[in-house]
Amino acid sequence: MCGVLVLNSTILRQDARATFKSYCYNDCMKRKLAYVAVILLLLFGFFLYQLFGPHTKVQLGKSTTFITEPLADDGLPNYILAITNKQWEGVTPENNGALPFCRAMGPLEGMPLAEFALLCNAIGLEDVNLEACLRMPDEDAAIKESLGAELSKNKSSKHWRKIESYGFGDAYGGGEYGGGELEGNDTANNEDSESAEQEFQTDLAVGEFLNLTRAYPWARSDSPVLAQWVDDNQQPLDWLVEAAERPEFFCPSMTALKEPEAEMIQLLLSYAQTSRSAARALATRAQLRIGEGQLDDAWRDTHALFHFGQHVAGGTYLVEQVVALAIHGTALPAHAALLNHPKQEADLARKILADLSALPSRVGMADALNYGERLMFIDIALRTATNRLGGTVGVDGMEDIDRITSKAKLDTNLLLEVGNRWYDRLAEAARLENRTARSAAIERIDIELLDTLQSRPAKILGAVLSRSARSRLVGEIVLSFMLPATNAAMNAEDRGQMQLDLARVATALAIHRLEQGEYPERLADLTPDILEVIPPDLFAGKPLKYERRDEGYLLYSVGRNETDDGGTHLENVMDEEPWRLINGEWANAEQAGEFAAEQWEKLDGTHEESDDMIIRLPLPEIEWKN
């Protein structure tokens, strides 16, 4: 009996242990499953949080917002206001060239009168007489009509023949695409067509003629109508010279005045476009003064053009630097014509050289890239990531990104840091003085960014799973919209510097001729009495090309293609210019076209068109009457 009890007790203990083990095992499994479930829930929650949780708070600093003041109502920088405040520094109504500029030009490009009044109040300009403002001859219907009538008196003139070659037909009948019979008997339509055709032809003829008067000296007898326009507008033209000669120039954007929290990319720079019109007007008067032998006054107008370019280059954006270079380009023909004039004297030539030497050699591409363009990226990036100040509305293609960022949240600081690092590298590369090293550095950055963007599809999964990966991706996408063509901008600046260097050397050559009786055999003969050093060819890294030719000389740089084309320039050869340079000699438009066609037939597609940057004196004469 005792043995049976012991056995039963043993069996019971074993069953109990088995039951306990089973219980413990099941309990352990439940706890493990619970742990796994909790972990999965935490991971899922983290996934949802990083995907849909709040944006990280933006930290003010150099690596993120780049500037820390002034601040908008949301506690982040107001970039338009920051730029406006910076440009106001040191500017007063007494030293600001924008006052005589606005007095001369009146309402700026596309600006209603009410906005012009607001602008005048902002800069402290009072009592503007709109009747005294400059009227551009190609924008004033009455003047344009008078010029058209003047040109059409001699339909055999090259200006009128040139317009007929466009193929829109002669307004008086004939032509490849116009002037023939219309189907049907719709006399009214026929008359309307002829009227529109004649107006179009007149516009082209007047435009081409005005371009020539800005590029070559002309006399009153060449166009009494245009000479009268110059006389009627002496006062506003003088105001433009005053504007250029003042030490400061700031004309605030109407966007900044009316909508200081608007997107930077929507900023209207009306003054910049109006500056180009002002430059064309001054160039017209300068060339008339050269044609009439008023060389001192002509240089004052021409010098004002160079100063105007520097004023515009004081702006924040790359587009302002490009406009500045265009204005400098408007001054160069008048400068060459002054050197070419038979009444030029050594004292004036010395003054011209001193004035040119005082100008900065370069505009501000690198500074604009580092500041204005960078801030534009940051402004768009912040609006994209946080929808601040109404988000983005001014960038085409950003809608898809806005839809993503409105749902999937970002590490805004990381996004900004990504962009700032790219801008840091670009700004550093743009400031390299050696052109070859600079171009190579910028090209490397462009290739790296392109590789980064091309690998974008592989980053999409990571962007879904990781806020940091998503933030980097969005930063790179915004960069792809905002980064400018840096090498193209720097090439334009290099070209501007080379043009100014060539102008200085050409002025020194004129001084040598006027003081010594002839041009030197070598550029080295200009140093040290006239020039301290001879600037090198920026594009070749070698001395400039120079040789005496007949009564004048040939001076040139090899240009952007870095190839010596023998003093040939065929860029934009289809433009209607009366003279081109081929192998260092003047050729008319027909000869240049034939030469270009022959050259293109020989090219295998690997050589860029001839783009030597040339000064060739003496200049050819323009036959205004035929």
Backbone hydrogen bonds, N-H to C=O, Kabsch-Sander energy under -0.5 kcal/mol:
donor,donor_aa,acceptor,acceptor_aa,energy
5,L,1,M,-2.2
6,V,2,C,-2.5
7,L,3,G,-2.5
8,N,4,V,-2.8
9,S,5,L,-2.7
10,T,6,V,-2.5
11,I,7,L,-2.6
12,L,8,N,-2.7
13,R,9,S,-2.4
14,Q,10,T,-2.5
15,D,11,I,-2.8
16,A,12,L,-2.6
17,R,13,R,-3.0
18,A,14,Q,-2.8
19,T,15,D,-3.0
20,F,16,A,-3.1
21,K,17,R,-3.2
22,S,18,A,-2.9
23,Y,19,T,-2.6
24,C,20,F,-3.3
25,Y,21,K,-3.2
26,N,22,S,-2.8
27,D,23,Y,-3.0
28,C,24,C,-2.9
29,M,25,Y,-2.9
30,K,26,N,-2.5
31,R,27,D,-2.5
32,K,28,C,-2.8
33,L,29,M,-3.1
34,A,30,K,-2.7
35,Y,31,R,-3.0
36,V,32,K,-3.2
37,A,33,L,-2.9
38,V,34,A,-2.9
39,I,35,Y,-3.0
40,L,36,V,-3.1
41,L,37,A,-2.9
42,L,38,V,-2.9
43,L,39,I,-3.2
44,F,40,L,-3.1
45,G,41,L,-3.1
46,F,42,L,-3.2
47,F,43,L,-3.0
48,L,44,F,-3.1
49,Y,45,G,-2.8
50,Q,46,F,-3.5
51,L,47,F,-1.6
52,F,48,L,-3.8
53,G,49,Y,-3.0
56,T,410,L,-1.5
60,L,58,V,-0.5
64,T,61,G,-0.9
65,T,59,Q,-0.6
66,F,61,G,-2.4
67,I,65,T,-2.4
72,A,76,L,-3.5
75,G,72,A,-1.9
78,N,70,P,-2.6
79,Y,77,P,-0.9
82,A,78,N,-2.1
83,I,79,Y,-2.2
84,T,80,I,-2.4
85,N,81,L,-2.8
86,K,82,A,-2.1
87,Q,83,I,-2.2
88,W,84,T,-1.4
89,E,85,N,-0.7
89,E,86,K,-0.8
91,V,88,W,-2.3
95,N,92,T,-0.6
96,N,92,T,-1.5
97,G,95,N,-0.7
97,G,248,E,-3.3
99,L,96,N,-1.5
101,F,97,G,-1.7
102,C,98,A,-2.6
103,R,99,L,-2.3
104,A,100,P,-2.0
105,M,101,F,-2.6
106,G,102,C,-2.4
109,E,270,S,-0.7
111,M,108,L,-2.5
116,F,112,P,-2.1
117,A,113,L,-2.3
118,L,114,A,-1.6
119,L,115,E,-2.4
120,C,116,F,-2.7
121,N,117,A,-2.1
122,A,118,L,-1.8
123,I,119,L,-1.9
124,G,120,C,-1.1
125,L,120,C,-2.9
126,E,124,G,-0.5
129,N,127,D,-0.5
130,L,128,V,-0.9
132,A,129,N,-1.5
133,C,130,L,-1.0
134,L,104,A,-3.8
136,M,134,L,-0.6
139,E,136,M,-1.7
140,D,136,M,-1.2
141,A,139,E,-0.6
144,K,140,D,-2.8
145,E,141,A,-2.3
146,S,142,A,-2.1
147,L,143,I,-2.7
148,G,144,K,-2.6
149,A,145,E,-2.3
150,E,146,S,-2.2
151,L,147,L,-2.6
152,S,148,G,-2.4
153,K,149,A,-0.8
153,K,150,E,-0.5
154,N,151,L,-1.1
155,K,153,K,-0.6
157,S,154,N,-2.1
161,R,157,S,-2.4
162,K,158,K,-2.1
163,I,159,H,-1.3
164,E,160,W,-1.8
165,S,161,R,-1.1
166,Y,163,I,-1.8
167,G,164,E,-1.5
170,D,174,G,-0.6
173,G,170,D,-2.4
174,G,179,G,-0.7
177,Y,167,G,-0.6
187,T,185,N,-1.9
190,N,186,D,-2.2
191,E,187,T,-2.7
192,D,188,A,-2.7
193,S,189,N,-2.7
194,E,190,N,-2.5
195,S,191,E,-2.6
196,A,192,D,-2.7
197,E,193,S,-2.5
198,Q,194,E,-2.6
199,E,195,S,-2.4
200,F,196,A,-2.4
201,Q,197,E,-2.5
202,T,198,Q,-2.6
203,D,199,E,-2.5
204,L,200,F,-2.2
205,A,201,Q,-2.6
206,V,202,T,-3.0
207,G,203,D,-2.6
208,E,204,L,-2.5
209,F,205,A,-2.4
210,L,206,V,-2.7
211,N,207,G,-2.0
212,L,208,E,-1.8
213,T,209,F,-1.9
214,R,210,L,-1.0
215,A,211,N,-0.7
215,A,212,L,-0.7
216,Y,212,L,-2.0
218,W,287,Q,-1.1
222,D,219,A,-1.3
223,S,219,A,-0.8
223,S,220,R,-0.8
227,A,223,S,-2.5
228,Q,224,P,-2.1
229,W,225,V,-1.8
230,V,226,L,-2.2
231,D,227,A,-2.2
232,D,228,Q,-2.8
233,N,229,W,-1.2
233,N,230,V,-0.6
234,Q,231,D,-1.2
237,L,233,N,-2.1
238,D,234,Q,-2.4
239,W,235,Q,-2.1
240,L,236,P,-1.8
241,V,237,L,-1.7
242,E,238,D,-2.4
243,A,239,W,-2.6
244,A,240,L,-2.2
245,E,241,V,-2.0
246,R,242,E,-1.3
248,E,95,N,-2.0
257,L,253,S,-1.7
258,K,254,M,-2.7
259,E,255,T,-3.0
262,A,259,E,-2.3
266,Q,263,E,-1.3
267,L,264,M,-2.0
269,L,267,L,-0.5
270,S,268,L,-0.5
272,A,269,L,-1.0
273,Q,269,L,-1.1
274,T,270,S,-2.1
275,S,271,Y,-2.1
276,R,272,A,-1.1
277,S,273,Q,-1.3
278,A,274,T,-2.4
279,A,275,S,-2.4
280,R,276,R,-2.1
281,A,277,S,-2.0
282,L,278,A,-2.3
283,A,279,A,-2.4
284,T,280,R,-1.9
285,R,281,A,-1.8
286,A,282,L,-2.8
287,Q,283,A,-2.3
288,L,284,T,-1.7
289,R,285,R,-2.6
290,I,286,A,-2.1
291,G,287,Q,-2.4
292,E,288,L,-1.6
293,G,290,I,-1.5
294,Q,289,R,-2.9
295,L,293,G,-1.6
298,A,294,Q,-2.2
299,W,295,L,-2.5
300,R,296,D,-1.9
301,D,297,D,-2.0
302,T,298,A,-2.4
303,H,299,W,-3.6
304,A,300,R,-1.9
305,L,301,D,-1.4
306,F,302,T,-1.7
307,H,303,H,-2.4
308,F,304,A,-2.8
309,G,305,L,-2.2
310,Q,306,F,-1.8
311,H,307,H,-2.4
312,V,308,F,-2.4
313,A,309,G,-2.2
314,G,310,Q,-0.7
314,G,311,H,-1.0
315,G,312,V,-1.9
320,E,317,Y,-0.6
321,Q,317,Y,-1.2
322,V,318,L,-2.2
323,V,319,V,-2.1
324,A,320,E,-2.2
325,L,321,Q,-2.0
326,A,322,V,-1.9
327,I,323,V,-2.3
328,H,324,A,-2.2
329,G,325,L,-2.2
330,T,326,A,-1.4
331,A,327,I,-1.1
331,A,328,H,-0.7
332,L,328,H,-1.2
335,H,331,A,-2.0
336,A,332,L,-2.5
337,A,333,P,-2.3
338,L,334,A,-2.1
339,L,335,H,-2.0
340,N,336,A,-1.7
341,H,337,A,-0.9
341,H,338,L,-0.8
344,Q,341,H,-1.6
349,A,345,E,-2.3
350,R,346,A,-2.7
351,K,347,D,-2.0
352,I,348,L,-2.8
353,L,349,A,-2.3
354,A,350,R,-2.3
355,D,351,K,-2.8
356,L,352,I,-2.6
357,S,353,L,-2.5
358,A,354,A,-1.3
359,L,355,D,-0.5
359,L,356,L,-1.0
368,A,364,G,-2.6
369,L,365,M,-2.5
370,N,366,A,-2.4
371,Y,367,D,-2.1
372,G,316,T,-0.6
373,E,368,A,-2.9
374,R,369,L,-0.6
375,L,371,Y,-2.9
376,M,372,G,-1.8
377,F,373,E,-1.8
378,I,374,R,-2.6
379,D,375,L,-2.7
380,I,376,M,-2.2
381,A,377,F,-3.1
382,L,378,I,-2.9
383,R,379,D,-2.1
384,T,380,I,-2.5
385,A,381,A,-2.6
386,T,382,L,-2.6
387,N,383,R,-1.6
388,R,382,L,-0.7
390,G,387,N,-1.1
391,G,388,R,-2.1
396,D,394,G,-0.6
398,M,395,V,-1.6
402,D,398,M,-2.4
403,R,399,E,-2.1
404,I,400,D,-1.8
405,T,401,I,-2.9
406,S,402,D,-1.6
407,K,404,I,-1.4
408,A,404,I,-3.4
409,K,51,L,-2.5
409,K,407,K,-0.5
411,D,467,R,-0.5
412,T,410,L,-1.1
415,L,411,D,-2.2
416,L,412,T,-2.4
417,E,413,N,-2.4
418,V,414,L,-2.4
419,G,415,L,-1.8
420,N,416,L,-2.8
421,R,417,E,-2.0
422,W,418,V,-1.4
423,Y,419,G,-2.3
424,D,420,N,-2.7
425,R,421,R,-2.0
426,L,422,W,-2.4
427,A,423,Y,-2.8
428,E,424,D,-2.2
429,A,425,R,-2.4
430,A,426,L,-2.8
431,R,427,A,-1.1
432,L,429,A,-1.6
435,R,433,E,-0.5
438,R,434,N,-2.7
439,S,435,R,-2.8
440,A,436,T,-2.2
441,A,437,A,-2.3
442,I,438,R,-2.6
443,E,439,S,-2.3
444,R,440,A,-2.2
445,I,441,A,-1.9
446,D,442,I,-2.6
447,I,443,E,-2.4
448,E,444,R,-2.5
449,L,445,I,-2.6
450,L,446,D,-2.4
451,D,447,I,-2.8
452,T,448,E,-2.3
453,L,449,L,-2.4
454,Q,450,L,-2.6
455,S,451,D,-1.3
456,R,453,L,-1.5
458,A,455,S,-0.7
459,K,455,S,-0.6
459,K,456,R,-1.6
460,I,456,R,-0.6
460,I,457,P,-1.1
463,A,459,K,-2.3
464,V,460,I,-1.6
465,L,461,L,-1.9
466,S,462,G,-2.3
470,R,466,S,-2.3
471,S,467,R,-2.7
472,R,468,S,-2.4
473,L,469,A,-2.3
474,V,470,R,-2.6
475,G,471,S,-2.3
476,E,472,R,-2.4
477,I,473,L,-2.3
478,V,474,V,-2.7
479,L,475,G,-2.1
480,S,476,E,-2.0
481,F,477,I,-1.1
481,F,478,V,-0.6
482,M,478,V,-1.8
483,L,479,L,-3.2
486,T,484,P,-1.8
489,A,485,A,-2.1
490,M,486,T,-2.7
491,N,487,N,-2.5
492,A,488,A,-2.0
493,E,489,A,-1.9
494,D,490,M,-2.7
495,R,491,N,-2.5
496,G,492,A,-2.1
497,Q,493,E,-2.5
498,M,494,D,-2.6
499,Q,495,R,-2.4
500,L,496,G,-2.0
501,D,497,Q,-2.5
502,L,498,M,-2.7
503,A,499,Q,-2.1
504,R,500,L,-2.1
505,V,501,D,-2.3
506,A,502,L,-2.8
507,T,503,A,-2.1
508,A,504,R,-2.2
509,L,505,V,-2.3
510,A,506,A,-2.0
511,I,507,T,-2.2
512,H,508,A,-2.3
513,R,509,L,-2.2
514,L,510,A,-2.7
515,E,511,I,-2.3
516,Q,512,H,-2.9
517,G,513,R,-1.9
518,E,512,H,-0.6
525,D,522,R,-1.2
526,L,523,L,-2.2
527,T,524,A,-1.4
530,I,526,L,-2.2
531,L,526,L,-2.1
537,D,542,K,-3.6
538,L,536,P,-0.8
540,A,537,D,-0.6
541,G,537,D,-2.7
542,K,537,D,-0.6
545,K,556,Y,-2.3
547,E,554,L,-1.8
549,R,552,G,-1.9
552,G,549,R,-3.0
553,Y,617,L,-2.0
554,L,547,E,-2.5
555,L,615,I,-2.2
556,Y,545,K,-2.3
557,S,613,M,-2.3
562,E,559,G,-2.0
563,T,558,V,-0.7
565,D,563,T,-1.0
569,H,581,L,-2.4
570,L,610,S,-2.9
571,E,610,S,-0.6
573,V,570,L,-1.2
575,D,572,N,-2.1
577,E,575,D,-2.0
580,R,587,A,-3.1
582,I,580,R,-0.6
582,I,585,E,-2.8
584,G,567,G,-2.7
585,E,582,I,-1.7
587,A,580,R,-3.3
589,A,578,P,-0.9
592,A,588,N,-2.7
593,G,589,A,-2.3
594,E,590,E,-2.2
595,F,591,Q,-2.4
596,A,592,A,-2.6
597,A,593,G,-2.3
598,E,594,E,-2.2
599,Q,595,F,-2.5
600,W,596,A,-2.7
601,E,597,A,-1.7
602,K,598,E,-1.1
602,K,599,Q,-0.6
603,L,599,Q,-1.2
612,D,568,T,-1.8
613,M,557,S,-2.0
614,I,612,D,-0.7
615,I,555,L,-3.1
617,L,553,Y,-1.5
623,E,621,E,-0.5
624,W,622,I,-1.1
626,N,623,E,-0.8
